Amino acid sequence: MRRIGSGLLVLALCVGTAWPAVSASRWIGSWTTASVPSEAAATLPGSPSGEVTLRQVVRLTAGGPRLRLRVSNQFGAAPLRIDGAHVALSAAPAGSAVAAGTDRRVTFDGGQAGVTVPPGATWLSDPVDLPTQGLARVAVSLRLPQPPDRITAHRAARTTAYVAAGDQLAAPDLRGAATWLQWAQLAGVDVEGAEKSAGAIVTLGDSITDGTGAGVDVYERWPDVLAARLQADPRTRGVSVLNAGIGGNRLLTDNTSPNALSRLERDVLAQPGVRAVIVLIGINDIGGLSREGPVTAEKRAAVVAGLIAGYRQVIARAHERGIRVVGATILPCGGTKVYRSDADADADRQAVNAWIRTSGAFDAVIDFDAVTRDPAHPERLLPAYDSGDQLHPSAAGYKAMGEAVPIAALLAAR
């Protein structure tokens, strides 16, 4: 590996070097979200009862001639009944309206209008003939005879969803809809990728990948920036970016979501067409130590060693599937009040980052620490890149991160 630019470690590759070509008609994930169990009392907005239409707008990160849905009852306590589904291109950057002439009925199991998804399961729809381009916004509408008692959700969608009473699957715009900023019962949208470069990149992380501090319906998280870069180049338009970030997520222990190692199979390795994963996680393991009692030297050392061991597990399991693993250094968070950010915490972060940079365990390294830190105070974010809490980047910070990802290092064959 060699060092270039602002401290980035990348493989010495030309952009034209890419994954081996794949055969036509291969499914790849184009959009996904990492689901978590909802709170026991959580319901759809507006406290609906009886039949509802849930319309969620997703931005695909690669296009194709056909698509399919992945609906989820991963954390449900009872079977999930879906009585109908439609997809259409979204009519505008905001709102529930769909573009005229693009509405398509979705079927399951060879032509059935609905499906019952068992608890803990994910279900694929039949393929739908709806040609799409990368970065297209697609409205996915599900008709539920009754809102589920336990929602399989993603609590920070940063994209507006809509819930309306009754059967409004084919409605050009939902009437009387309540809005929501969560994903529910939808695990992913796959596209049929015929491009030679077809394949998916998964970003595994916490709130910095999930996009805390980013705006709503504007797609300014660092994985969004990376996806836009890939779509801007004809050579990489078949490459998608799947955001598997969850706010508060840790690599080693459960917090408000299952730990990253426990969700690795579902959220990363099982994604259709995955060819590479970017791993940016660990700040919550380090910073959250103070919430678990007195911080001792022994506990600090255990967290550092545990993170390194956890990264090795991710690498080993991904490599068994032929998936490239790109490690990303942990961003500075000096001064944050979210959790411990003293000199000891920064020393732990630096120790982990030193291993990421120098161990050679990853196939390539992205030095997000070097990209975002303040040169005058390297334990802190650059002020222009700080969203205000000295932990999460601003829109400018996310843009710098997304632009710093070395695409050639992602596309190299293992």
C-alpha positions in Angstrom: 0.0 0.0 0.0 1.1 3.6 -0.4 0.0 6.9 1.2 -1.5 9.6 -0.9 -3.2 13.0 -0.4 -4.4 13.8 3.1 -3.0 10.7 4.7 -5.1 8.1 2.9 -3.7 4.7 2.6 -4.8 3.0 -0.6 -3.7 0.3 -2.9 -1.7 1.5 -6.0 -4.5 0.9 -8.5 -5.9 2.7 -11.5 -9.6 3.6 -11.4 -10.2 1.4 -14.4 -9.2 -1.7 -12.4 -12.4 -3.3 -11.3 -14.0 -6.5 -10.1 -14.1 -9.4 -12.5 -17.0 -9.1 -14.9 -20.2 -10.9 -13.9 -22.8 -12.5 -16.1 -25.9 -10.6 -17.0 -29.1 -10.8 -15.0 -27.5 -10.8 -11.6 -29.4 -9.3 -8.6 -27.6 -6.8 -6.5 -28.8 -4.8 -3.5 -29.4 -1.2 -4.6 -30.9 0.1 -1.3 -31.0 -1.3 2.2 -31.5 -0.3 5.8 -30.2 -2.0 9.0 -33.3 -2.9 11.0 -33.7 -2.9 14.7 -36.5 -4.0 17.1 -39.0 -1.2 17.7 -40.0 -0.2 21.2 -42.8 -2.3 22.6 -45.2 0.6 22.5 -44.1 1.9 19.0 -46.9 2.3 16.4 -47.2 3.8 13.0 -47.8 7.6 13.1 -51.3 8.9 13.6 -52.2 5.8 15.7 -54.0 4.1 12.8 -56.2 1.1 13.3 -57.5 -1.2 10.5 -56.1 -1.2 7.0 -53.3 1.3 6.2 -51.1 2.1 3.2 -47.4 2.7 4.1 -45.5 4.5 1.3 -41.7 4.8 1.7 -39.4 6.6 -0.7 -36.0 5.0 -1.2 -33.1 6.3 -3.3 -31.6 3.5 -5.3 -27.8 3.7 -5.6 -27.6 1.7 -8.9 -30.2 1.1 -11.6 -31.4 -1.8 -13.6 -34.2 -3.0 -15.9 -36.1 -4.8 -13.1 -36.3 -4.6 -9.4 -37.6 -6.7 -6.4 -38.5 -5.9 -2.8 -37.2 -7.5 0.3 -39.9 -7.1 3.0 -38.9 -8.0 6.6 -40.5 -9.3 9.7 -37.1 -9.8 11.3 -38.1 -8.5 14.8 -41.9 -9.2 14.6 -43.6 -11.2 17.3 -46.3 -12.5 15.0 -46.8 -13.2 11.3 -46.8 -10.0 9.1 -49.6 -9.9 6.6 -49.1 -7.7 3.5 -52.2 -7.6 1.3 -50.7 -5.7 -1.6 -47.7 -3.8 -2.8 -46.9 -1.3 -5.5 -43.7 0.5 -6.7 -43.4 3.7 -8.8 -40.9 6.4 -9.5 -41.2 9.3 -7.1 -42.6 12.5 -8.7 -40.6 15.0 -6.7 -37.8 15.4 -4.2 -40.3 15.5 -1.4 -43.9 14.3 -0.9 -45.7 11.0 -1.5 -46.7 11.7 -5.2 -45.6 9.2 -7.9 -44.6 9.9 -11.5 -47.4 9.3 -14.0 -47.2 6.1 -15.9 -44.6 4.4 -13.6 -46.9 2.7 -11.1 -46.4 -1.1 -11.0 -48.2 -3.8 -9.0 -45.8 -6.0 -7.0 -46.6 -9.7 -6.6 -45.2 -12.5 -4.5 -44.6 -16.2 -5.0 -45.3 -16.3 -8.7 -48.2 -13.8 -8.9 -49.9 -13.6 -5.5 -51.1 -10.2 -4.5 -50.1 -10.6 -0.9 -47.8 -12.5 1.4 -47.6 -13.5 5.1 -44.1 -13.2 6.4 -43.2 -15.4 9.5 -41.6 -13.8 12.5 -37.8 -13.5 12.0 -38.0 -13.8 8.2 -37.4 -11.7 5.1 -39.4 -12.3 1.9 -38.5 -11.6 -1.7 -41.1 -10.2 -4.1 -41.4 -11.4 -7.7 -39.3 -9.3 -10.1 -41.0 -6.1 -11.3 -40.4 -4.6 -14.8 -39.6 -1.0 -13.8 -36.4 0.3 -15.4 -34.5 2.6 -13.1 -31.3 4.7 -13.1 -28.9 5.1 -10.3 -29.9 7.7 -7.7 -33.6 7.3 -8.8 -36.2 7.8 -6.0 -38.6 4.9 -5.9 -41.9 4.9 -3.9 -42.6 1.5 -2.3 -46.2 1.2 -1.0 -47.3 -1.6 1.3 -51.0 -2.3 2.2 -51.3 -3.7 5.7 -54.7 -5.0 6.9 -53.5 -4.0 10.4 -50.4 -2.2 11.6 -48.0 -4.8 13.2 -47.8 -5.0 16.9 -44.0 -5.1 16.8 -42.5 -3.1 14.0 -39.2 -4.1 12.3 -37.8 -0.6 11.9 -34.9 1.7 11.3 -35.3 4.6 13.7 -33.4 7.3 11.8 -34.4 7.1 8.1 -33.7 10.8 7.3 -36.2 10.3 4.6 -39.9 11.0 4.9 -42.4 8.1 4.8 -46.1 8.4 4.6 -49.0 6.5 6.3 -52.6 6.8 5.1 -55.8 5.0 6.0 -57.3 2.4 3.7 -56.2 1.0 0.4 -54.3 3.7 -1.4 -51.8 1.6 -3.2 -52.5 3.0 -6.6 -53.2 6.6 -5.5 -51.0 9.1 -7.4 -50.6 11.0 -4.0 -51.7 9.7 -0.6 -54.7 11.4 0.9 -54.6 12.5 4.5 -51.2 10.9 5.1 -49.2 11.3 8.3 -45.5 11.6 8.0 -42.8 9.5 9.6 -39.0 9.5 9.7 -38.5 5.8 10.1 -38.3 2.8 7.8 -40.7 -0.1 8.6 -41.0 -3.6 7.3 -38.8 -2.9 4.3 -35.3 -4.4 4.3 -34.1 -3.6 0.8 -34.6 -3.1 -2.9 -32.6 -5.1 -5.3 -32.0 -4.4 -9.0 -31.1 -6.7 -11.9 -27.6 -5.6 -12.7 -26.4 -6.3 -16.2 -23.4 -3.9 -16.1 -20.0 -5.4 -16.2 -19.2 -3.6 -12.9 -22.3 -4.8 -11.1 -21.8 -5.3 -7.4 -22.5 -3.8 -4.0 -20.4 -2.0 -1.4 -21.8 -2.2 2.1 -20.9 0.5 4.7 -21.0 -1.1 8.2 -21.1 1.5 11.0 -22.8 3.5 13.6 -24.4 7.0 13.7 -21.6 8.5 11.6 -22.5 6.1 8.8 -26.2 6.3 9.6 -25.9 10.1 9.2 -26.6 11.8 12.5 -26.4 15.5 11.7 -27.4 15.2 8.1 -30.6 16.7 6.7 -33.9 15.0 5.8 -34.6 14.1 2.2 -31.3 15.6 0.9 -29.0 12.5 0.9 -25.9 14.1 2.3 -24.5 11.2 4.4 -21.0 10.1 3.4 -22.3 6.8 1.8 -24.7 9.0 -0.3 -21.7 11.1 -1.5 -19.9 7.9 -2.4 -22.9 6.6 -4.3 -23.2 9.8 -6.3 -19.5 9.6 -7.2 -19.9 6.1 -8.5 -22.9 7.0 -10.6 -21.1 10.0 -12.1 -18.6 7.7 -13.8 -19.9 5.4 -16.6 -17.4 2.7 -15.6 -18.9 2.3 -12.1 -22.6 2.9 -12.6 -23.3 -0.7 -11.9 -21.8 -0.4 -8.3 -24.3 0.3 -5.5 -23.7 1.5 -1.9 -25.7 -0.1 0.9 -25.8 1.8 4.1 -25.8 -0.6 7.1 -25.2 2.1 9.7 -27.2 2.2 13.0 -27.1 5.1 15.4 -25.4 4.1 18.7 -24.2 0.8 17.3 -21.1 -0.9 18.8 -18.9 -3.6 17.4 -18.7 -5.7 20.6 -21.8 -5.2 22.8 -25.5 -4.5 22.3 -26.7 -1.0 23.0 -29.9 0.3 21.5 -29.3 -2.1 18.6 -27.7 -5.5 18.2 -23.9 -5.4 18.1 -22.3 -5.2 14.7 -20.7 -8.7 14.9 -24.2 -10.2 15.6 -25.7 -8.5 12.6 -22.8 -9.0 10.2 -24.4 -12.0 8.4 -27.8 -10.3 7.8 -26.7 -6.7 7.1 -23.5 -7.3 5.2 -22.6 -10.9 4.1 -26.1 -11.9 2.9 -26.6 -8.7 0.8 -27.2 -9.6 -2.9 -24.1 -9.0 -4.9 -21.9 -7.7 -2.2 -18.3 -7.4 -3.3 -16.7 -5.1 -0.6 -17.5 -3.7 2.8 -16.2 -0.5 4.5 -15.9 -0.9 8.3 -16.2 2.3 10.3 -17.2 1.4 13.9 -15.7 1.5 17.4 -16.2 5.0 18.7 -19.3 3.9 20.8 -17.3 1.0 22.3 -14.6 3.4 23.3 -16.7 6.4 24.4 -19.4 4.3 26.1 -17.0 2.7 28.5 -17.7 5.4 31.1 -21.4 4.4 31.2 -20.5 1.0 32.5 -18.9 2.0 35.8 -15.4 3.4 36.7 -13.0 3.4 33.8 -9.8 1.6 34.6 -6.6 0.9 32.7 -7.6 -2.8 32.5 -11.1 -2.0 31.0 -9.5 0.4 28.5 -7.0 -2.2 27.4 -9.8 -4.8 27.0 -11.8 -2.5 24.8 -8.8 -1.8 22.5 -7.9 -5.5 22.3 -11.6 -6.4 21.8 -12.0 -4.0 18.9 -8.9 -5.4 17.1 -10.2 -8.9 17.7 -13.6 -7.9 16.4 -12.2 -6.4 13.2 -10.3 -9.6 12.6 -13.5 -11.5 12.9 -15.2 -9.3 10.3 -12.2 -9.6 8.0 -12.1 -13.4 8.3 -15.8 -13.9 7.8 -15.9 -11.6 4.8 -12.8 -13.0 3.2 -14.4 -16.5 3.3 -17.1 -15.1 1.0 -14.6 -13.4 -1.3 -15.5 -10.0 0.0 -12.9 -7.2 0.2 -12.7 -5.4 3.6 -11.7 -1.8 3.8 -11.0 -0.4 7.3 -11.7 3.2 8.2 -10.0 5.0 11.0 -12.2 6.3 13.9 -12.9 10.1 13.8 -11.8 12.4 16.6 -14.4 13.4 19.2 -12.5 15.5 21.7 -14.8 17.8 23.7 -18.0 16.0 23.0 -20.4 15.7 26.0 -22.1 12.6 24.5 -19.6 10.4 26.5 -16.0 10.3 27.6 -13.7 12.2 25.3 -10.8 12.9 27.6 -7.1 12.2 26.8 -7.4 8.6 27.8 -10.3 8.0 25.4 -8.4 9.7 22.6 -5.3 7.5 23.4 -7.5 4.4 23.1 -8.9 5.7 19.7 -5.3 6.4 18.5 -4.2 2.9 19.5 -7.0 1.4 17.5 -6.4 3.7 14.6 -2.7 2.8 14.6 -3.6 -0.9 14.3 -6.0 -0.2 11.4 -3.4 1.8 9.5 -0.4 -0.5 10.1 -1.5 -4.0 10.7 -2.0 -5.0 7.1 -5.1 -6.9 8.1 -7.5 -4.9 5.9 -7.4 -5.0 2.1 -7.1 -1.2 2.1 -7.5 1.6 4.6 -9.4 4.9 4.5 -8.0 7.4 7.0 -11.1 9.3 7.9 -9.3 10.5 11.0 -6.8 12.4 8.9 -9.6 13.8 6.6 -11.8 15.2 9.4 -9.4 16.2 12.3 -8.4 19.8 13.2 -4.6 20.0 12.5 -4.3 22.4 15.4 -6.2 20.1 17.7 -6.0 16.6 16.2 -8.1 15.1 19.0 -11.0 17.3 17.7 -13.0 17.5 14.5 -12.2 20.4 12.2 -14.7 23.1 13.2 -16.1 23.3 9.6 -16.7 19.6 9.7 -18.5 19.5 13.2 -22.3 19.3 13.2 -22.2 21.0 16.7 -21.8 18.1 19.1 -18.1 17.6 18.5 -18.8 13.9 17.5 -20.9 13.8 14.3 -19.7 15.5 11.1 -21.6 18.3 9.5 -22.8 18.1 5.9 -19.4 19.5 4.8 -17.7 16.8 6.9 -19.8 14.0 5.4 -19.0 15.4 1.9 -15.3 15.4 2.6 -15.5 11.8 3.9 -17.4 10.5 0.9 -15.0 12.2 -1.5 -12.0 10.7 0.3 -13.0 7.1 -0.3 -10.6 5.6 -2.8 -12.8 3.9 -5.3 -10.0 1.9 -6.9 -9.3 0.2 -3.6 -12.9 -0.9 -3.4 -13.1 -2.3 -6.8 -9.9 -4.4 -6.8 -10.3 -8.1 -7.0 -9.3 -10.1 -3.9 
